[in-house]
Amino acid sequence: MSFQAYLDAVEKKTGLTPRQLVEIAGEKGFDASTPAAPIVQWLAEDYGVGRGHAMAMVHVITKGPQIGAKHVGSGGTHADPTDTLWLDGAATNPHP
């Protein structure tokens, strides 16, 4: 499953785009200095998001939408087409 696919699954589960969740996280005081555990707990308690999917959200909440080029275009299981994750909803993603 690609990194983007994790975010798309979180959107499907919660009904919120990753960007909306990032905004809510900011309102809750989560930022780049926040450890993963409180974010994972919040996503599990409020939205029923599992740990693996929550960790994808931890990345975008604490580090932004950029990912390392390691898997970009690699053709592997976790391959993504670009090094920038789409946060505005699966339906509008120009790189499906």
MOUR-V437420 format. One record per backbone hydrogen bond with DSSP energy under -1.0 kcal/mol. CO is the residue of the C=O (numbers start at 1). NH is the residue of the N-H. If there is no record, write none. Layout:
BEGIN
co=CO nh=NH
co=CO nh=NH
END
This chain:
BEGIN
co=2 nh=6
co=3 nh=7
co=4 nh=8
co=5 nh=9
co=6 nh=10
co=7 nh=11
co=8 nh=12
co=9 nh=13
co=10 nh=14
co=11 nh=15
co=17 nh=21
co=18 nh=22
co=19 nh=23
co=20 nh=24
co=21 nh=25
co=22 nh=26
co=23 nh=27
co=24 nh=28
co=25 nh=30
co=26 nh=29
co=31 nh=34
co=36 nh=40
co=37 nh=41
co=38 nh=42
co=39 nh=43
co=40 nh=44
co=41 nh=45
co=42 nh=46
co=43 nh=47
co=43 nh=49
co=44 nh=48
co=50 nh=54
co=51 nh=55
co=52 nh=56
co=53 nh=57
co=54 nh=58
co=55 nh=59
co=56 nh=60
co=57 nh=61
co=58 nh=62
co=59 nh=63
co=65 nh=85
co=71 nh=74
co=76 nh=79
co=80 nh=73
co=83 nh=67
co=87 nh=19
co=89 nh=92
co=90 nh=93
END
